[in-house]
Amino acid sequence: MLNCKDMTRLISDSLDQRISFRQRVELWMHIAMCGMCRAFRANVIALRKRVREMQTPSPEHLAPDERLQPEEKERIRQRLVRHE
């Protein structure tokens, strides 16, 4: 059986790529018995989720015209045309 140091690498690998059936069995057996590795896996998953969320721009970070709905854009365009 692999130790915790080896498991942390395997946990990361399992989230990045497909690991072998044997590695999956070793990983889940170890996680079933080891609270520290279970917590490490949960933390890595949470961290990856937060990073993905940070990479997705929120409406506050978009340019004003990207925040507007198509109907709002059209209404503004029509008002601008009337004032020309």
Residue pairs with C-beta under 8 A, 6 or more apart in sequence:
1 26
1 29
1 30
2 10
2 26
2 30
4 30
4 34
4 36
4 37
7 27
7 30
7 31
7 34
7 37
7 40
8 37
8 40
10 19
10 23
10 26
10 27
11 27
11 37
11 40
11 41
11 44
12 44
13 19
13 23
14 23
14 24
14 27
15 44
15 45
15 48
19 27
30 37
31 37
31 38
31 41
59 67
65 73
68 76
